[in-house]
Amino acid sequence: METLPIELGEMICSWLMPGFDNTEATKASVSSKSERVDIYHLRLTNVSRSLNVGASMAFVKIVQDIPTNCEERSLLRLSDLVALPHVGKHITCLTFNTSKLFLKQNVSEGELRHLIMTRHKWIMTHLRQALVLVLRRIPWLCCLRTVLEPPSIFKYLTYHNIESCRDGMIWASKENIWKAVTQKLADPTHYLMDAMEVTELGKTLQSLILLVPSCQQMSREAAPCEGSETAPFPSLTHITFAPSYRLISSVGFQVSSDNLTSLQIILDSKRYVNADVWTWTSSSDFPSRLRSFTVRMSGSDIQTEPLLRCISQVSSHIKLLPLLVIKDITAIDFEYATGIDSLCGDGRFKDVVFENVKYAVIYRMGFDDCDINEPTEPDRGWKAFRMLCERADRALLRTDMFERAIKKSEWEM
C-alpha cells in the first residue's frame, strides 16, 4: 500500500464522496454520515501515505459540504481548521447556517427570552469579526452556500401549568415569541455579507446558494427584519434562490446582470412567496445573458398558477432563453381552476426540459372534501405543458431512467 501513487489514492478516496455540483444544490449537506466517517478513518490511518493524502483532499470536500452554524464555538472550530495549510488553501466553497437562534434543549419562556437577548448581543458585537477571521484564511473561495433555517423555537418551548392555560393564550404567547425572534434578533446573514465585503471575497464570488429547508416551520405572521442591506457580488455567474428566504431575511444583493448566466429557483409547496425573482437584487435590469433557468420544488407538489407565474417573469424579460428546466415537480390543478392560464410576455425557449415532472387534478367531492387523482406524465392533459411546448423549439421529457424528445403531435392533441 505504501507504494501506491498519491494520485491513485486521491482517486480512490474521491469515489467515497458524492459529486458536488453547486448549480444543482437543493440542500446544504450532500454527503451522508457514513461517507464522512469513511473519510475520517482513512485520514487518520497510517497504512498508506497516498491514502492519507487522498483522504485529506476528500476531507476538504466535507469541510465545504457541512454547514457551519453562525455561533461562537462552531466558527472557532472552523477557523482553526482552515488555518491548516493543507485545508484552507484548497477550499473553494463554504456553507453557513445563518439561523438567528439555535436551540438544543427544552427551555421555558423566560429562559428563551434571555437566550434571545444574549444571542442578539453576541451577533451584534462578535459575529462579523469571527466570520472575517474564517474568510481571510480561504483566499480561493468562489462559492458561498447559506442555509437560512427558521428557528425551531416551538419544538423546545415548554410551559409550566399548561393545564391551566387556554389554548388561545398559549398561541398568542408563541406568536409574540416568534416575532421577537424574527424581528428583534439581529440577522446573521447581514454580517456574513459584510464579512464577504470586508475581505473582498465578494468581488470574485461566482456562485451564491440561498437555501430554506424548513419553510413549514414558519409562522404565517412572520416577516423579515426591519431594514435592508445590499452586498456586492459583481462576478456572480450562478444563483440558487428560494423565495421563502424573504420570510426570514431582508438581505439584498448587488448583482451584475451582465455576468449571470444561470438561475435556479426553489419553490415551496407550503409557503410560496409571490415575489419577482429579480427584485431582491439592486440591479434594475433582468440578466440579459441568462442561459439557463431552472424551477424545482422543495416540497411534494405545487399548483400550476404560481409555477407559471414564476416562469412568466423570465418570458417577460428575455426574448430567447437557451434552456428552461422544470424539475422534481408534481403540478396540480383544481378541476375548475380559474387562475393564470397563460405565460406572460412573448419570450421563447430553445429547449424546455421536463425532468421528473408529474401532473395531477384535484376533484371537489363536497363542501370541504377533495380527492386527487394518481399523478401522471405531464403530456397527458396538463394545459401548462402545451403552453410551454408552444414556446419551445424543442421539448424533452426526462426521468432518472430515460430521456426522449416530445413530438409536436403529442402536445397539439
Secondary structure, DSSP 4 states (H G I P E B T S, - for coil): -TTS-HHHHHHHHHTTS----GGG--SS--S-HHHHHHHHHHHH--S-HHHHHHHHHHHHHHHHHSPEESSHHHHHHHHHHHTSHHHHTT--EEEEE--S----S-EEHHHHHHHHHHHHHHIIIIIHHHHHHHHTT-TT--EEEEE-PPP-HHHHEE-TTGGGS-HHHHHHHHHHHHHIIIIIS--HHHHHHHHHHHTTGGGT--EEEEE---GGGS-TT--PPSS--EEEETT--EEEE-GGGGGT---EEEE-TTT--EEEEEE-SS------TTTTBS--S--TT--EEEEEESSS-EEHHHHHHHHHHHHTT-SEEEEEEEEEEEEEEETT--S--S-SSS-EEEEEEEEEEEEEEEEE-SSS-EEEPPPB-TTTT-HHHHHHHHTEEEEEEE-SS-EEEPPHHHHH-
